[in-house]
Amino acid sequence: MMTLASREPIIIADAGPILRLAAAGLLSMLPRLNRHIVLVDRVEDELVGDGSKPFATEIRQWIASEGEALLRVPTIVGEGIAALKGRARTPEEEARLKSGLRNSGELALREFVDLWRPDSPASAIVLYEDRKVPNLFLEVDYPVTLMTTRAFVRTVASWGINLDAPAALEAVAAIYDLKPAMIGEIDPQTPVDLRRLPTSLDENP
């Protein structure tokens, strides 16, 4: 389980958590967690590849300010899409690119975690908003903790790092939909058919 004392990475599974934290003015609290943040190439491109997207400038500045605390990770998924985007494409390739972009952030993240292979649930805290992320990890053979943005800010507030974080996040809920405060651990020792998707934070001690 995610604890204040741990220095293991927090991994951003999709663009949703960063976008919502940016909208809530909460990106600046991440360095206070004393953890690395992992940002895979495809998620980074979704956030700042188009400078006209909401909060792209703020997120780009945050990325620059984090320095070595932010692990910007290249992936085969990301490099393949970048290569296809960087050349003239036939109609067939255009269709392949459009299809490949779908879920590419989540797939790039899964590629990274598969290669890393964390050894305890606290070693990999995966933040998500996209409902496809938990299903993507249900059958992995290593431990991982899945946590929505709401659960994340409530946990941070419980540590006394930013007591106002939950309220700040809720203030943008009318603009950006937020998943409920959900958390779950994938235990590789549990048979796949018996594994549970994340449940309410209030149900977890």
C-alpha positions as a printed Julia matrix, in Angstrom:
205×3 Matrix{Float64}:
   0.0     0.0     0.0
   1.14    3.54   -0.68
   2.76    5.06    2.42
   4.35    8.4     3.21
   7.69    6.77    4.05
   7.99    4.94    0.74
  10.18    6.39   -1.99
   8.99    4.1    -4.73
   7.69    5.61   -7.97
   4.21    6.83   -8.73
   3.34    5.98  -12.31
   0.94    8.02  -14.39
  -1.12    5.53  -16.38
  -2.99    7.98  -18.57
  -3.19   11.71  -19.17
  -6.26   12.13  -16.96
  -4.59   12.4   -13.53
  -2.02   14.98  -14.63
  -4.63   17.05  -16.46
  -6.9    17.09  -13.42
  -4.08   17.87  -11.01
  -3.0    20.71  -13.3
  -6.54   22.1   -13.46
  -6.74   21.94   -9.66
  -3.38   23.67   -9.23
  -1.95   20.61   -7.49
   1.05   19.67   -9.65
   3.35   21.64   -7.35
   2.59   19.3    -4.44
   4.04   16.24   -6.18
   7.69   16.99   -5.29
   6.69   17.06   -1.62
   5.88   13.35   -1.79
   9.58   12.44   -2.05
   8.82   10.02   -4.86
   9.74    9.74   -8.5
   6.96   10.28  -11.01
   7.05    8.11  -14.14
   5.7     9.61  -17.35
   5.81    7.39  -20.44
   6.34    9.0   -23.84
   2.83    8.45  -25.15
   1.17   10.0   -22.1
   3.55   12.97  -22.27
   2.7    13.48  -25.93
  -1.02   13.37  -25.16
  -0.53   16.1   -22.57
   1.87   18.5   -24.28
   2.3    17.35  -27.88
  -0.38   19.82  -28.94
   0.31   23.18  -27.31
  -3.29   24.29  -27.76
  -4.62   21.61  -25.41
  -5.84   22.72  -21.95
  -2.99   23.24  -19.47
  -0.35   22.1   -21.98
   1.83   25.1   -21.11
   1.51   24.56  -17.36
   2.24   20.86  -17.69
   5.25   21.5   -19.92
   6.6    23.92  -17.29
   5.99   21.35  -14.57
   7.86   18.69  -16.56
  10.83   21.04  -16.97
  10.83   21.99  -13.28
  10.78   18.4   -12.0
  14.25   17.57  -13.31
  15.47   14.11  -12.33
  12.46   13.55  -10.06
  10.43   12.97  -13.21
  11.34    9.81  -15.11
  10.42   10.37  -18.77
  10.35    6.9   -20.27
  10.58    5.95  -23.97
   8.63    2.89  -25.09
   8.39    0.76  -28.21
   4.74    1.81  -28.5
   5.72    5.47  -28.37
   8.65    5.16  -30.72
   6.56    3.28  -33.27
   3.85    5.93  -33.27
   6.41    8.75  -33.44
   8.06    7.11  -36.47
   4.72    6.77  -38.24
   3.69   10.34  -37.4
   7.02   11.65  -38.64
   6.72   10.51  -42.24
   4.35   10.87  -45.15
   1.64    8.23  -44.83
  -0.52    6.29  -47.23
  -4.25    6.12  -46.46
  -3.69    2.65  -45.02
  -0.91    3.93  -42.76
  -3.11    6.83  -41.71
  -5.74    4.33  -40.62
  -3.1     2.31  -38.75
  -1.9     5.45  -36.98
  -5.41    6.43  -35.96
  -5.99    2.93  -34.59
  -2.58    2.86  -32.89
  -3.19    6.13  -31.08
  -6.23    4.65  -29.4
  -5.22    3.49  -25.91
  -1.55    4.05  -26.76
  -0.8     5.8   -23.47
  -2.14    2.93  -21.4
  -0.4     0.34  -23.58
   2.93    2.2   -23.34
   2.54    2.32  -19.57
   1.83   -1.4   -19.41
   4.92   -2.02  -21.56
   7.05   -0.07  -19.08
   5.7    -1.82  -15.98
   6.03   -5.23  -17.63
   9.72   -4.51  -18.24
  10.29   -3.08  -14.75
   8.41   -5.88  -12.93
   7.81   -4.33   -9.47
   8.27   -6.68   -6.52
   5.65   -5.32   -4.1
   2.33   -3.45   -4.36
   3.96   -0.34   -2.89
   6.63   -0.43   -5.59
   4.22    0.6    -8.32
   1.43    3.07   -7.62
  -0.46    3.51  -10.87
  -2.7     6.59  -11.05
  -5.52    6.48  -13.57
  -8.77    8.0   -14.73
  -9.41    5.85  -17.79
 -11.62    2.9   -16.86
  -9.64    0.63  -19.19
  -6.51    0.79  -17.0
  -7.6    -1.62  -14.21
  -8.62   -4.26  -16.75
  -5.24   -3.86  -18.44
  -3.52   -4.95  -15.22
  -5.89   -7.65  -13.98
  -3.83  -10.52  -15.4
  -0.27   -9.33  -14.67
   2.1   -11.67  -12.85
   3.61   -9.01  -10.57
   2.13   -6.86   -7.78
   0.82   -3.38   -8.46
  -1.47   -0.85   -6.77
  -4.1     1.0    -8.83
  -5.45    4.31   -7.58
  -7.75    6.98   -9.02
  -6.89   10.66   -8.78
  -9.53   11.21   -6.1
  -8.07    8.42   -3.97
  -4.59    9.83   -4.51
  -5.38   13.34   -3.26
  -7.32   11.98   -0.3
  -4.33    9.83    0.62
  -1.97   12.8     0.31
  -4.27   14.88    2.52
  -4.33   12.09    5.13
  -0.53   12.44    5.37
  -0.89   16.14    6.16
   0.98   17.19    3.0
  -1.87   19.17    1.48
  -5.1    19.2     3.46
  -6.79   21.31    0.79
  -6.01   18.93   -2.08
  -9.35   17.05   -2.08
 -11.34   20.29   -2.13
  -9.15   21.72   -4.89
  -9.7    18.63   -7.0
 -13.45   18.63   -6.39
 -13.57   22.24   -7.57
 -12.73   21.1   -11.12
 -15.1    18.11  -11.11
 -17.71   20.09  -13.03
 -15.2    20.55  -15.87
 -13.34   17.23  -15.76
 -15.18   14.08  -14.79
 -13.55   12.31  -11.88
 -13.64    8.63  -11.07
 -14.71    7.85   -7.47
 -11.95    7.43   -4.88
 -10.96    3.86   -5.78
  -7.95    1.77   -4.89
  -6.94   -1.81   -5.5
  -3.94   -4.11   -5.27
  -3.14   -6.79   -7.81
  -1.63   -9.78   -6.02
   0.03  -12.22   -8.44
  -0.58  -15.03   -5.94
  -4.35  -14.6    -6.31
  -5.85  -16.58   -9.19
  -6.82  -14.27  -12.03
 -10.49  -15.26  -11.82
 -10.6   -14.16   -8.16
  -8.91  -10.79   -8.56
 -10.97   -7.69   -7.85
 -11.08   -4.38   -9.63
 -10.33   -1.31   -7.46
 -12.94   -0.62   -4.79
 -13.88    2.42   -2.74
 -11.05    3.85   -0.65
 -13.41    3.72    2.34
 -13.56   -0.06    2.04
  -9.78   -0.37    2.3
  -8.12   -0.06    5.73
